Amino acid sequence: GAATPNEAGLVAGYWMVLAYLLHTTGELCLSPVGLSAVTKLAVPSVVGVMMGAWFLATAYSEFVAAQLAKMAAIETVDGAVTDIGAALASYTALFSGLLYVGLAVALVLLLISTL
């Protein structure tokens, strides 16, 4: 979306809809499978602890999301962004960096999984 802004520097709203659809679909696929795997693979005496660790990991991911939201904060005046071009550039840099970090972590995990 950041590659195709209009002349005012705004991006089409369907990108947000597609992002929500992607995230919701991922959550609906990951959560039940993860919870089931935790209950089936954990030793019966520690299932409760493992479920707690699963939800603790979810809580930590929310903390990381809050820190990323702080990084993405843009200065506004009366609730309006003063420089749309700078906001677009800032968001593009942040999310491009997150993409590259995610790809690097995925590559490292792929390399160590084949060992």
C-alpha positions in Angstrom: 0.0 0.0 0.0 2.8 2.4 0.8 4.1 2.0 -2.7 0.9 3.3 -4.3 -0.3 6.5 -2.4 -2.5 9.0 -4.2 -1.5 12.6 -5.0 -2.4 13.6 -1.4 -0.2 10.9 0.0 -3.0 8.7 1.2 -3.3 5.0 0.7 -6.5 3.1 -0.2 -8.5 1.8 2.7 -8.8 -1.7 1.3 -5.2 -2.3 2.5 -6.4 -2.0 6.0 -9.3 -4.4 5.3 -6.9 -6.9 3.8 -4.6 -6.6 6.8 -7.4 -7.3 9.2 -8.6 -10.2 7.1 -5.1 -11.7 7.1 -4.5 -11.2 10.8 -8.0 -12.6 11.7 -7.5 -15.6 9.5 -4.1 -16.3 11.0 -5.5 -16.0 14.5 -8.3 -18.4 13.8 -5.9 -20.9 12.3 -3.1 -20.6 14.9 -5.0 -20.4 18.2 -7.0 -23.6 18.2 -4.0 -25.6 16.8 -1.6 -24.2 19.3 -4.0 -24.8 22.3 -4.6 -28.3 21.1 -0.9 -29.0 20.6 -0.1 -27.7 24.1 -2.7 -29.9 25.8 -1.8 -33.0 23.7 2.0 -32.8 23.8 2.5 -31.6 27.4 3.1 -34.1 30.2 -0.3 -34.5 32.0 1.1 -33.2 35.3 2.2 -29.9 33.7 -0.6 -29.2 31.2 -1.8 -26.2 33.3 1.7 -24.7 33.5 2.1 -25.1 29.7 -1.3 -23.5 29.1 -0.2 -20.6 31.3 3.0 -20.3 29.3 1.0 -20.2 26.1 -1.1 -17.4 27.4 1.9 -15.7 28.9 3.5 -15.7 25.4 0.3 -14.1 24.1 0.5 -11.4 26.7 4.1 -10.8 25.8 3.2 -10.4 22.2 0.7 -7.7 23.2 3.5 -5.9 25.0 5.7 -6.0 21.9 2.7 -4.7 19.9 2.4 -1.8 22.2 6.1 -1.0 21.9 5.7 -1.1 18.1 2.7 1.2 18.3 4.8 3.7 20.3 7.5 3.5 17.6 4.8 4.2 14.9 3.4 7.2 16.7 3.1 10.3 14.5 2.7 13.9 15.7 -0.8 15.2 15.3 -2.4 18.6 15.7 -6.0 18.4 16.9 -6.1 14.7 15.8 -5.0 15.4 12.3 -1.6 14.4 10.8 0.4 17.5 9.9 2.6 16.0 7.2 1.1 13.0 5.5 4.2 12.4 3.3 6.4 12.2 6.4 3.9 9.8 8.1 3.8 7.6 5.1 7.6 7.5 4.9 7.8 6.8 8.7 5.3 3.9 8.5 7.0 2.5 5.3 10.4 2.5 7.1 9.0 0.9 10.2 7.1 -1.9 8.5 9.8 -2.5 5.9 12.2 -3.0 8.8 9.8 -5.4 10.5 9.5 -7.3 7.3 13.3 -7.7 7.0 13.6 -8.7 10.7 10.9 -11.3 10.2 12.5 -12.7 7.1 15.9 -12.9 8.8 14.4 -14.7 11.8 12.6 -17.1 9.4 15.8 -17.8 7.6 17.7 -18.5 10.8 14.9 -20.8 12.0 14.9 -22.6 8.6 18.7 -23.1 8.8 18.7 -24.5 12.3 15.7 -26.7 11.7 17.6 -28.7 9.0 20.5 -29.5 11.4 
